[in-house]
């Protein structure tokens, strides 16, 4: 494009160009417009929902997160997670259940002791319980026929073991031992790479590891810049999601 086109000579052109720049400024960087014929998404929290996970038997006693004998992701004892807690379907169809930073809600993760023993961080440091995320992909793709369908059978592949389109639970660990979760700390993922069974009836979705390969998951973690994957371990998951 030549220089002349960037400096229009008429007032109408000036107004037009300024309007375009103003629109780009208000939208901000990284915004991609929707394809032609498809209305823009109203935002990440497109469809609010509630998510009812199981409550850990010792939720009110703040038990250790390793070797509890009850391995899975559990609620904190405060009832189902609501849209205000960060529970919603994304426009992609993925389900996000979160315990947002700054809220009073938490999510409790309990791992087998052998998995915690893989890294010193998991054995000795503080785990984040707020700002964590449970991501289950393609849930809204399941038809409302009342039948069980398996979604998310995607194996993590070497050498990078990129999460891609997987079911996972994401959280942080105070790896530098300064007593807070922030810069310099590490993230971990429990990944259900054999899929999760979903049954859709009306506005209710039931999610269960029933029907998947031995209800197993793997731990995805990094040491330096190298990504590692644990051996599969028993990690059942069960929750009920209701569209609002």
ChimeraX commands (.cxc) that place a marker at each C-alpha (Angstrom):
marker #1 position 0.00,0.00,0.00 radius 0.5
marker #1 position 1.50,3.39,-0.98 radius 0.5
marker #1 position 1.88,6.37,1.30 radius 0.5
marker #1 position -0.84,8.34,-0.46 radius 0.5
marker #1 position -3.52,5.82,0.51 radius 0.5
marker #1 position -2.67,6.26,4.22 radius 0.5
marker #1 position -3.24,10.05,4.02 radius 0.5
marker #1 position -6.61,10.65,2.34 radius 0.5
marker #1 position -7.26,14.16,1.12 radius 0.5
marker #1 position -11.00,14.44,1.74 radius 0.5
marker #1 position -12.73,14.84,5.07 radius 0.5
marker #1 position -14.99,11.85,4.37 radius 0.5
marker #1 position -11.98,9.64,3.89 radius 0.5
marker #1 position -10.39,10.97,7.04 radius 0.5
marker #1 position -13.53,10.20,9.06 radius 0.5
marker #1 position -13.73,6.73,7.55 radius 0.5
marker #1 position -10.10,5.87,8.34 radius 0.5
marker #1 position -10.34,7.29,11.85 radius 0.5
marker #1 position -13.50,5.23,12.44 radius 0.5
marker #1 position -11.67,2.07,11.41 radius 0.5
marker #1 position -8.74,2.83,13.71 radius 0.5
marker #1 position -11.10,3.64,16.59 radius 0.5
marker #1 position -12.92,0.35,16.11 radius 0.5
marker #1 position -9.63,-1.58,16.07 radius 0.5
marker #1 position -8.51,0.23,19.22 radius 0.5
marker #1 position -11.73,-0.55,21.10 radius 0.5
marker #1 position -11.66,-4.19,20.08 radius 0.5
marker #1 position -8.09,-4.53,21.25 radius 0.5
marker #1 position -5.29,-6.82,20.00 radius 0.5
marker #1 position -5.87,-10.45,19.21 radius 0.5
marker #1 position -9.53,-10.05,18.27 radius 0.5
marker #1 position -10.53,-12.04,15.19 radius 0.5
marker #1 position -13.81,-11.25,13.49 radius 0.5
marker #1 position -16.31,-14.02,12.88 radius 0.5
marker #1 position -16.47,-15.69,9.43 radius 0.5
marker #1 position -18.96,-14.29,6.95 radius 0.5
marker #1 position -22.48,-15.51,7.58 radius 0.5
marker #1 position -21.80,-16.41,11.21 radius 0.5
marker #1 position -22.75,-13.94,13.96 radius 0.5
marker #1 position -19.95,-12.94,16.34 radius 0.5
marker #1 position -19.78,-14.90,19.57 radius 0.5
marker #1 position -21.26,-12.99,22.52 radius 0.5
marker #1 position -18.17,-13.87,24.53 radius 0.5
marker #1 position -16.36,-16.70,26.28 radius 0.5
marker #1 position -19.16,-17.23,28.79 radius 0.5
marker #1 position -21.61,-17.93,26.02 radius 0.5
marker #1 position -23.81,-20.44,27.84 radius 0.5
marker #1 position -23.81,-20.38,31.66 radius 0.5
marker #1 position -24.25,-23.65,33.52 radius 0.5
marker #1 position -24.02,-25.23,36.95 radius 0.5
marker #1 position -21.77,-28.20,37.67 radius 0.5
marker #1 position -22.38,-30.67,40.47 radius 0.5
marker #1 position -19.25,-32.68,41.30 radius 0.5
marker #1 position -18.98,-35.20,44.08 radius 0.5
marker #1 position -17.97,-33.83,47.46 radius 0.5
marker #1 position -14.93,-35.40,49.05 radius 0.5
marker #1 position -15.78,-37.29,52.27 radius 0.5
marker #1 position -13.28,-35.13,54.17 radius 0.5
marker #1 position -13.87,-31.85,52.33 radius 0.5
marker #1 position -14.48,-29.86,55.52 radius 0.5
marker #1 position -11.32,-31.15,57.22 radius 0.5
marker #1 position -8.78,-29.91,54.66 radius 0.5
marker #1 position -7.14,-33.30,54.10 radius 0.5
marker #1 position -3.84,-33.77,52.28 radius 0.5
marker #1 position -4.10,-33.86,48.50 radius 0.5
marker #1 position -1.98,-37.00,48.08 radius 0.5
marker #1 position -2.71,-40.55,49.09 radius 0.5
marker #1 position -6.14,-39.83,50.56 radius 0.5
marker #1 position -7.66,-43.05,49.26 radius 0.5
marker #1 position -10.29,-41.07,47.32 radius 0.5
marker #1 position -8.67,-40.02,44.06 radius 0.5
marker #1 position -10.48,-37.56,41.78 radius 0.5
marker #1 position -11.54,-33.92,41.48 radius 0.5
marker #1 position -14.07,-33.02,44.17 radius 0.5
marker #1 position -16.16,-30.04,45.25 radius 0.5
marker #1 position -15.16,-28.01,48.26 radius 0.5
marker #1 position -18.38,-28.70,50.17 radius 0.5
marker #1 position -20.13,-25.52,49.02 radius 0.5
marker #1 position -22.61,-27.11,46.64 radius 0.5
marker #1 position -22.69,-27.01,42.82 radius 0.5
marker #1 position -20.47,-24.57,40.98 radius 0.5
marker #1 position -22.44,-21.75,39.38 radius 0.5
marker #1 position -21.84,-19.34,36.47 radius 0.5
marker #1 position -20.54,-16.82,39.02 radius 0.5
marker #1 position -17.86,-19.35,39.97 radius 0.5
marker #1 position -16.86,-19.66,36.30 radius 0.5
marker #1 position -18.96,-22.57,34.98 radius 0.5
marker #1 position -20.03,-22.28,31.37 radius 0.5
marker #1 position -19.99,-23.81,27.89 radius 0.5
marker #1 position -17.64,-22.10,25.47 radius 0.5
marker #1 position -18.72,-21.41,21.91 radius 0.5
marker #1 position -16.46,-24.30,20.87 radius 0.5
marker #1 position -18.67,-26.70,22.83 radius 0.5
marker #1 position -16.14,-27.23,25.60 radius 0.5
marker #1 position -17.23,-27.20,29.24 radius 0.5
marker #1 position -15.21,-25.16,31.73 radius 0.5
marker #1 position -15.69,-25.60,35.47 radius 0.5
marker #1 position -13.50,-23.25,37.46 radius 0.5
marker #1 position -12.82,-21.94,40.92 radius 0.5
marker #1 position -12.01,-18.36,40.04 radius 0.5
marker #1 position -9.24,-16.46,41.77 radius 0.5
marker #1 position -10.70,-14.07,44.29 radius 0.5
marker #1 position -13.84,-16.15,44.87 radius 0.5
marker #1 position -14.58,-18.16,47.98 radius 0.5
marker #1 position -14.90,-21.41,46.04 radius 0.5
marker #1 position -12.21,-24.04,45.69 radius 0.5
marker #1 position -11.80,-27.34,43.88 radius 0.5
marker #1 position -10.17,-30.28,45.62 radius 0.5
marker #1 position -7.81,-32.57,43.69 radius 0.5
marker #1 position -6.67,-35.82,45.24 radius 0.5
marker #1 position -3.90,-37.81,43.59 radius 0.5
marker #1 position -2.47,-41.25,44.32 radius 0.5
marker #1 position 0.66,-41.02,46.46 radius 0.5
marker #1 position 2.76,-42.67,43.73 radius 0.5
marker #1 position 1.87,-39.87,41.31 radius 0.5
marker #1 position 2.68,-37.17,43.86 radius 0.5
marker #1 position 6.06,-38.84,44.38 radius 0.5
marker #1 position 7.05,-38.13,40.77 radius 0.5
marker #1 position 8.14,-34.56,41.56 radius 0.5
marker #1 position 9.29,-32.82,44.72 radius 0.5
marker #1 position 6.87,-29.96,44.06 radius 0.5
marker #1 position 3.81,-32.15,44.51 radius 0.5
marker #1 position 5.12,-33.63,47.75 radius 0.5
marker #1 position 6.43,-30.54,49.50 radius 0.5
marker #1 position 4.84,-27.36,48.13 radius 0.5
marker #1 position 1.50,-25.59,48.37 radius 0.5
marker #1 position -1.08,-26.35,45.67 radius 0.5
marker #1 position -3.37,-23.73,44.15 radius 0.5
marker #1 position -7.03,-24.43,44.87 radius 0.5
marker #1 position -8.41,-21.22,43.38 radius 0.5
marker #1 position -7.89,-20.24,39.78 radius 0.5
marker #1 position -7.89,-23.90,38.76 radius 0.5
marker #1 position -9.83,-25.24,35.78 radius 0.5
marker #1 position -11.55,-28.45,34.75 radius 0.5
marker #1 position -11.87,-28.49,30.95 radius 0.5
marker #1 position -13.98,-31.12,29.16 radius 0.5
marker #1 position -14.04,-30.74,25.40 radius 0.5
marker #1 position -16.90,-31.19,22.93 radius 0.5
marker #1 position -19.59,-31.76,25.56 radius 0.5
marker #1 position -22.25,-29.81,23.67 radius 0.5
marker #1 position -21.65,-31.93,20.57 radius 0.5
marker #1 position -23.45,-34.81,22.30 radius 0.5
marker #1 position -27.01,-35.22,20.94 radius 0.5
marker #1 position -29.92,-35.04,23.43 radius 0.5
marker #1 position -30.89,-38.69,22.89 radius 0.5
marker #1 position -30.37,-39.93,26.45 radius 0.5
marker #1 position -27.62,-42.32,25.30 radius 0.5
marker #1 position -24.01,-42.47,26.48 radius 0.5
marker #1 position -21.44,-41.06,24.06 radius 0.5
marker #1 position -17.67,-40.98,24.56 radius 0.5
marker #1 position -15.95,-37.68,23.78 radius 0.5
marker #1 position -12.29,-36.70,23.85 radius 0.5
marker #1 position -10.36,-39.83,22.98 radius 0.5
marker #1 position -7.13,-38.06,22.09 radius 0.5
marker #1 position -3.75,-39.43,23.11 radius 0.5
marker #1 position -0.99,-37.06,24.16 radius 0.5
marker #1 position 1.90,-37.53,21.77 radius 0.5
marker #1 position 5.65,-37.11,22.20 radius 0.5
marker #1 position 7.84,-35.14,22.15 radius 0.5
marker #1 position 5.85,-32.16,23.45 radius 0.5
marker #1 position 2.72,-33.89,24.79 radius 0.5
marker #1 position 0.62,-30.87,23.84 radius 0.5
marker #1 position -2.78,-30.80,25.53 radius 0.5
marker #1 position -4.67,-29.99,22.34 radius 0.5
marker #1 position -8.28,-31.17,22.47 radius 0.5
marker #1 position -8.16,-33.13,25.70 radius 0.5
marker #1 position -10.04,-33.38,28.96 radius 0.5
marker #1 position -7.87,-32.05,31.73 radius 0.5
marker #1 position -7.69,-30.54,35.21 radius 0.5
marker #1 position -5.23,-27.66,35.44 radius 0.5
marker #1 position -3.66,-26.27,38.60 radius 0.5
marker #1 position -0.51,-24.55,39.88 radius 0.5
marker #1 position 2.05,-25.47,42.51 radius 0.5
marker #1 position 4.26,-23.11,44.52 radius 0.5
marker #1 position 7.40,-24.56,42.94 radius 0.5
marker #1 position 9.72,-21.80,44.16 radius 0.5
marker #1 position 8.50,-22.17,47.74 radius 0.5
marker #1 position 7.81,-18.49,48.43 radius 0.5
marker #1 position 4.37,-19.16,49.91 radius 0.5
marker #1 position 2.33,-17.73,47.03 radius 0.5
marker #1 position 1.21,-18.87,43.60 radius 0.5
marker #1 position 2.57,-16.65,40.84 radius 0.5
marker #1 position 5.54,-15.95,38.61 radius 0.5
marker #1 position 8.10,-18.75,38.54 radius 0.5
marker #1 position 5.71,-21.45,39.71 radius 0.5
marker #1 position 4.73,-24.57,37.77 radius 0.5
marker #1 position 1.48,-25.77,36.26 radius 0.5
marker #1 position 0.32,-29.38,36.19 radius 0.5
marker #1 position -2.41,-31.22,34.33 radius 0.5
marker #1 position -4.34,-34.40,35.02 radius 0.5
marker #1 position -5.46,-35.57,31.57 radius 0.5
marker #1 position -8.24,-38.07,30.83 radius 0.5
marker #1 position -6.95,-39.00,27.37 radius 0.5
marker #1 position -9.18,-42.07,26.92 radius 0.5
marker #1 position -12.32,-39.99,26.78 radius 0.5
marker #1 position -15.27,-39.35,29.08 radius 0.5
marker #1 position -18.80,-40.68,28.71 radius 0.5
marker #1 position -21.50,-38.03,28.33 radius 0.5
marker #1 position -25.28,-38.47,28.39 radius 0.5
marker #1 position -27.42,-35.53,27.31 radius 0.5
marker #1 position -31.10,-35.31,28.26 radius 0.5
marker #1 position -32.95,-32.02,27.96 radius 0.5
marker #1 position -30.76,-29.33,29.51 radius 0.5
marker #1 position -28.84,-31.82,31.68 radius 0.5
marker #1 position -25.48,-33.40,30.85 radius 0.5
marker #1 position -24.13,-36.32,32.87 radius 0.5
marker #1 position -20.37,-36.81,32.64 radius 0.5
marker #1 position -18.73,-39.99,33.85 radius 0.5
marker #1 position -15.59,-42.00,33.24 radius 0.5
marker #1 position -17.88,-45.00,32.96 radius 0.5
marker #1 position -17.24,-46.69,29.62 radius 0.5
marker #1 position -13.73,-45.33,29.22 radius 0.5
marker #1 position -10.50,-47.29,29.48 radius 0.5
marker #1 position -10.22,-48.30,33.14 radius 0.5
marker #1 position -11.13,-44.79,34.36 radius 0.5
marker #1 position -7.51,-43.77,33.95 radius 0.5
marker #1 position -5.71,-40.47,33.54 radius 0.5
marker #1 position -2.11,-39.34,33.19 radius 0.5
marker #1 position -0.16,-36.50,34.80 radius 0.5
marker #1 position 1.37,-33.99,32.38 radius 0.5
marker #1 position 4.16,-31.92,33.90 radius 0.5
marker #1 position 7.39,-30.16,33.00 radius 0.5
marker #1 position 10.93,-30.17,34.34 radius 0.5
marker #1 position 12.80,-27.25,32.83 radius 0.5
marker #1 position 11.62,-27.13,29.24 radius 0.5
marker #1 position 10.96,-30.85,28.95 radius 0.5
marker #1 position 7.39,-32.16,29.10 radius 0.5
marker #1 position 6.80,-35.47,30.86 radius 0.5
marker #1 position 3.87,-37.84,31.03 radius 0.5
marker #1 position 3.23,-40.28,33.86 radius 0.5
marker #1 position 2.03,-43.83,33.56 radius 0.5
marker #1 position -1.79,-44.11,33.58 radius 0.5
marker #1 position -3.39,-44.15,37.02 radius 0.5
marker #1 position -6.90,-44.63,38.41 radius 0.5
marker #1 position -8.74,-41.30,38.36 radius 0.5
marker #1 position -12.54,-41.53,38.16 radius 0.5
marker #1 position -14.57,-38.43,37.41 radius 0.5
marker #1 position -18.30,-37.89,37.75 radius 0.5
marker #1 position -20.33,-34.69,37.49 radius 0.5
marker #1 position -23.72,-33.40,36.38 radius 0.5
marker #1 position -23.98,-30.18,34.40 radius 0.5
marker #1 position -27.19,-28.20,33.89 radius 0.5
marker #1 position -27.53,-25.51,31.23 radius 0.5
marker #1 position -29.01,-22.30,32.61 radius 0.5
marker link #1:1,2 radius 0.2
marker link #1:2,3 radius 0.2
marker link #1:3,4 radius 0.2
marker link #1:4,5 radius 0.2
marker link #1:5,6 radius 0.2
marker link #1:6,7 radius 0.2
marker link #1:7,8 radius 0.2
marker link #1:8,9 radius 0.2
marker link #1:9,10 radius 0.2
marker link #1:10,11 radius 0.2
marker link #1:11,12 radius 0.2
marker link #1:12,13 radius 0.2
marker link #1:13,14 radius 0.2
marker link #1:14,15 radius 0.2
marker link #1:15,16 radius 0.2
marker link #1:16,17 radius 0.2
marker link #1:17,18 radius 0.2
marker link #1:18,19 radius 0.2
marker link #1:19,20 radius 0.2
marker link #1:20,21 radius 0.2
marker link #1:21,22 radius 0.2
marker link #1:22,23 radius 0.2
marker link #1:23,24 radius 0.2
marker link #1:24,25 radius 0.2
marker link #1:25,26 radius 0.2
marker link #1:26,27 radius 0.2
marker link #1:27,28 radius 0.2
marker link #1:28,29 radius 0.2
marker link #1:29,30 radius 0.2
marker link #1:30,31 radius 0.2
marker link #1:31,32 radius 0.2
marker link #1:32,33 radius 0.2
marker link #1:33,34 radius 0.2
marker link #1:34,35 radius 0.2
marker link #1:35,36 radius 0.2
marker link #1:36,37 radius 0.2
marker link #1:37,38 radius 0.2
marker link #1:38,39 radius 0.2
marker link #1:39,40 radius 0.2
marker link #1:40,41 radius 0.2
marker link #1:41,42 radius 0.2
marker link #1:42,43 radius 0.2
marker link #1:43,44 radius 0.2
marker link #1:44,45 radius 0.2
marker link #1:45,46 radius 0.2
marker link #1:46,47 radius 0.2
marker link #1:47,48 radius 0.2
marker link #1:48,49 radius 0.2
marker link #1:49,50 radius 0.2
marker link #1:50,51 radius 0.2
marker link #1:51,52 radius 0.2
marker link #1:52,53 radius 0.2
marker link #1:53,54 radius 0.2
marker link #1:54,55 radius 0.2
marker link #1:55,56 radius 0.2
marker link #1:56,57 radius 0.2
marker link #1:57,58 radius 0.2
marker link #1:58,59 radius 0.2
marker link #1:59,60 radius 0.2
marker link #1:60,61 radius 0.2
marker link #1:61,62 radius 0.2
marker link #1:62,63 radius 0.2
marker link #1:63,64 radius 0.2
marker link #1:64,65 radius 0.2
marker link #1:65,66 radius 0.2
marker link #1:66,67 radius 0.2
marker link #1:67,68 radius 0.2
marker link #1:68,69 radius 0.2
marker link #1:69,70 radius 0.2
marker link #1:70,71 radius 0.2
marker link #1:71,72 radius 0.2
marker link #1:72,73 radius 0.2
marker link #1:73,74 radius 0.2
marker link #1:74,75 radius 0.2
marker link #1:75,76 radius 0.2
marker link #1:76,77 radius 0.2
marker link #1:77,78 radius 0.2
marker link #1:78,79 radius 0.2
marker link #1:79,80 radius 0.2
marker link #1:80,81 radius 0.2
marker link #1:81,82 radius 0.2
marker link #1:82,83 radius 0.2
marker link #1:83,84 radius 0.2
marker link #1:84,85 radius 0.2
marker link #1:85,86 radius 0.2
marker link #1:86,87 radius 0.2
marker link #1:87,88 radius 0.2
marker link #1:88,89 radius 0.2
marker link #1:89,90 radius 0.2
marker link #1:90,91 radius 0.2
marker link #1:91,92 radius 0.2
marker link #1:92,93 radius 0.2
marker link #1:93,94 radius 0.2
marker link #1:94,95 radius 0.2
marker link #1:95,96 radius 0.2
marker link #1:96,97 radius 0.2
marker link #1:97,98 radius 0.2
marker link #1:98,99 radius 0.2
marker link #1:99,100 radius 0.2
marker link #1:100,101 radius 0.2
marker link #1:101,102 radius 0.2
marker link #1:102,103 radius 0.2
marker link #1:103,104 radius 0.2
marker link #1:104,105 radius 0.2
marker link #1:105,106 radius 0.2
marker link #1:106,107 radius 0.2
marker link #1:107,108 radius 0.2
marker link #1:108,109 radius 0.2
marker link #1:109,110 radius 0.2
marker link #1:110,111 radius 0.2
marker link #1:111,112 radius 0.2
marker link #1:112,113 radius 0.2
marker link #1:113,114 radius 0.2
marker link #1:114,115 radius 0.2
marker link #1:115,116 radius 0.2
marker link #1:116,117 radius 0.2
marker link #1:117,118 radius 0.2
marker link #1:118,119 radius 0.2
marker link #1:119,120 radius 0.2
marker link #1:120,121 radius 0.2
marker link #1:121,122 radius 0.2
marker link #1:122,123 radius 0.2
marker link #1:123,124 radius 0.2
marker link #1:124,125 radius 0.2
marker link #1:125,126 radius 0.2
marker link #1:126,127 radius 0.2
marker link #1:127,128 radius 0.2
marker link #1:128,129 radius 0.2
marker link #1:129,130 radius 0.2
marker link #1:130,131 radius 0.2
marker link #1:131,132 radius 0.2
marker link #1:132,133 radius 0.2
marker link #1:133,134 radius 0.2
marker link #1:134,135 radius 0.2
marker link #1:135,136 radius 0.2
marker link #1:136,137 radius 0.2
marker link #1:137,138 radius 0.2
marker link #1:138,139 radius 0.2
marker link #1:139,140 radius 0.2
marker link #1:140,141 radius 0.2
marker link #1:141,142 radius 0.2
marker link #1:142,143 radius 0.2
marker link #1:143,144 radius 0.2
marker link #1:144,145 radius 0.2
marker link #1:145,146 radius 0.2
marker link #1:146,147 radius 0.2
marker link #1:147,148 radius 0.2
marker link #1:148,149 radius 0.2
marker link #1:149,150 radius 0.2
marker link #1:150,151 radius 0.2
marker link #1:151,152 radius 0.2
marker link #1:152,153 radius 0.2
marker link #1:153,154 radius 0.2
marker link #1:154,155 radius 0.2
marker link #1:155,156 radius 0.2
marker link #1:156,157 radius 0.2
marker link #1:157,158 radius 0.2
marker link #1:158,159 radius 0.2
marker link #1:159,160 radius 0.2
marker link #1:160,161 radius 0.2
marker link #1:161,162 radius 0.2
marker link #1:162,163 radius 0.2
marker link #1:163,164 radius 0.2
marker link #1:164,165 radius 0.2
marker link #1:165,166 radius 0.2
marker link #1:166,167 radius 0.2
marker link #1:167,168 radius 0.2
marker link #1:168,169 radius 0.2
marker link #1:169,170 radius 0.2
marker link #1:170,171 radius 0.2
marker link #1:171,172 radius 0.2
marker link #1:172,173 radius 0.2
marker link #1:173,174 radius 0.2
marker link #1:174,175 radius 0.2
marker link #1:175,176 radius 0.2
marker link #1:176,177 radius 0.2
marker link #1:177,178 radius 0.2
marker link #1:178,179 radius 0.2
marker link #1:179,180 radius 0.2
marker link #1:180,181 radius 0.2
marker link #1:181,182 radius 0.2
marker link #1:182,183 radius 0.2
marker link #1:183,184 radius 0.2
marker link #1:184,185 radius 0.2
marker link #1:185,186 radius 0.2
marker link #1:186,187 radius 0.2
marker link #1:187,188 radius 0.2
marker link #1:188,189 radius 0.2
marker link #1:189,190 radius 0.2
marker link #1:190,191 radius 0.2
marker link #1:191,192 radius 0.2
marker link #1:192,193 radius 0.2
marker link #1:193,194 radius 0.2
marker link #1:194,195 radius 0.2
marker link #1:195,196 radius 0.2
marker link #1:196,197 radius 0.2
marker link #1:197,198 radius 0.2
marker link #1:198,199 radius 0.2
marker link #1:199,200 radius 0.2
marker link #1:200,201 radius 0.2
marker link #1:201,202 radius 0.2
marker link #1:202,203 radius 0.2
marker link #1:203,204 radius 0.2
marker link #1:204,205 radius 0.2
marker link #1:205,206 radius 0.2
marker link #1:206,207 radius 0.2
marker link #1:207,208 radius 0.2
marker link #1:208,209 radius 0.2
marker link #1:209,210 radius 0.2
marker link #1:210,211 radius 0.2
marker link #1:211,212 radius 0.2
marker link #1:212,213 radius 0.2
marker link #1:213,214 radius 0.2
marker link #1:214,215 radius 0.2
marker link #1:215,216 radius 0.2
marker link #1:216,217 radius 0.2
marker link #1:217,218 radius 0.2
marker link #1:218,219 radius 0.2
marker link #1:219,220 radius 0.2
marker link #1:220,221 radius 0.2
marker link #1:221,222 radius 0.2
marker link #1:222,223 radius 0.2
marker link #1:223,224 radius 0.2
marker link #1:224,225 radius 0.2
marker link #1:225,226 radius 0.2
marker link #1:226,227 radius 0.2
marker link #1:227,228 radius 0.2
marker link #1:228,229 radius 0.2
marker link #1:229,230 radius 0.2
marker link #1:230,231 radius 0.2
marker link #1:231,232 radius 0.2
marker link #1:232,233 radius 0.2
marker link #1:233,234 radius 0.2
marker link #1:234,235 radius 0.2
marker link #1:235,236 radius 0.2
marker link #1:236,237 radius 0.2
marker link #1:237,238 radius 0.2
marker link #1:238,239 radius 0.2
marker link #1:239,240 radius 0.2
marker link #1:240,241 radius 0.2
marker link #1:241,242 radius 0.2
marker link #1:242,243 radius 0.2
marker link #1:243,244 radius 0.2
view
